[in-house]
Amino acid sequence: MKMETGSGATMAPEDPRALLTADEVAARLRVTKCWIYTEVRAGRMPHVRLGRYIRFRAGALDSWIEQIERGVQRRNGAARS
């Protein structure tokens, strides 16, 4: 499966072990970098601290998003699996 970037180019599926920067995560989630750092400070977003740098595992972000989706479905009364 290939994914499209905003420029119309395609890229290969991402390695779930890949480490992403805050800029890359913000672009991927279509939020601001400030929001990313706020979520990290609050302990709500999975991240890896490498000294003064913060990185995000692609697979951990995917799992985190799926977990949020499952929680939203339960709160909205959707069928539970």
N, C-alpha and C positions, 0 to 999 in steps of 0.2 A: 504494500500500500504506500503510495506516495502522497505527501502533503504539499499543498500549495502555500507559498509565502505571499505576502502582500504585494510583491512586485510581479506576481504571476509565474515566477520560477517554481520549480518543484525540487524537493529534497527527499533523500531516502529516509525511511523510517528511522527514528532516533533510537540510539542505544539507551536503554533505561538506566544504565549506570553513568551516562554522560553527566558531567557537572555543568550547570548553566549559571550565568551571571544574573544579577537582579534585572539588568536591562533586557536580557533574553526572556526571562520569566514574565516581566511586565508586558513585553510585546506579545508573548504567547497567550497571556490571559486578557490582553487588551485593557490593562489597568495602568495606573501610574507607578513609577518606581517608588515614589513616596508611600503608596499604599502597600507595596511589597514589604518595605522596611518596617512599616507600622505593624503588619501581621507578624513579622519575625520578632520584633520587640515584645509583642503580646504573647508570643509562644504558640500562635495558632497555625503557623505554616512550617512544614518540615524544611530544615536547612542544615548545612554543614558549615561549621566555622573553621576556617583555615587561617589561624592567626588573626589578622585584622580583616580578612576577606570573608565574605559570606557567599556560599555557592549552594545550588539546589540540584538534587538528583532528579533527573527527568522522570524516572519510575516512581519515586516517592511523591512527586507532584501529581502524577496521574492517579495514584492510589488515594491521595488526599482529596482530589476533586471527586472521585467516585464515592468516597465516604461522605462527603458533603451532599452529593446527589441523593444517596440513600437516606440520609437524615431528613432532607427536604421532602422526599416522597412520603416518609412515615408521618411527618408533621401535617402534610396536606391530605392525609387519609388515603393515599394510593395503596394498591395491593402490595402486601409484603411477600418477599420470597423466602 
